[in-house]
Amino acid sequence: MAKGMLQDRLYEIIEPITADHGLELVEVQYRQEEHGWVLRVIIYKKDGVSLDDCSRVSRETAHVLDVEDVIPYKYHLEVSSPGLDRPLVTPRDFERNLGKKIKITLVGDEVFSGEGIIENVDGDEITLKIDNKTLSFSSAQVKKAKLVIEF
């Protein structure tokens, strides 16, 4: 099975497990790392992901993957939350963080780098509030974006 097809199949298998527990499946990564193959499952819940959430998803995912037998190599399964410093990549990442301050670099006709508040996400269009102005752009223009962590 080609890597893209395997990635899609893993998402099809794992997404219902996370949905059953009121969680969002943010990302599935399957790649070879220094210590071998790793299947990394990133989950999200508005009120925060608990250790119990990770344990349940890990246990059920391992069981279903053993039955389905879709992964050709031995692997380590890791289930975690996105973390505060995770880059914002997809429109869903921006939507999940509406109202929060981000640092962003955009490319396109003009390069922009700065900070703003995520004001709206409509499909692929994202709107930031920067001071008293708004800036709209497509997710394809995002070179780099991260939450600004303020304590």
Steps between C-alpha positions, in 0.01 A plus 500: 500500500642840401578745780219744407249215480619363835470846658141529369413150625643575846289816517189299400570249777593743778253787442190303614684396817578860591149619405345236729681667791406857405848572367622646172767318304744778410774304328632151434873466432666174402871525441835345566698669774832430668361222722272343234154553354266732692125542468419834661134587560422862594160557666316812617216588736387854574525451877841335466621147438549289812734209559190277512398626153844409364494160669154409368584606144835320516347176631213496248719605208756228577224239517335603171834528319595150619174367352523704176871419455565796265845605627782296343767564766528490877427846635471706817158657556493849655176686578518862615341844483616762248696700757522877528795541264360289215494689169162601359479344156145417394192724502368276780810587710414870464130436570586310817688809619248773416549809716859412584812699418742351248833585343485443125707525184315517169632470146340603173500827308637663814674343799346572839633415843332606824250425774123513506183348642321230299167667432333268248551183298275439201605193306851574381482875579642620832456848644732653759442815701822699518463812712177653358539351151411163353713284275346217296701227331474139389658216695722435195677832570604395853872434518511476880246556779506431875305606804647782706525362850434773756533430872 
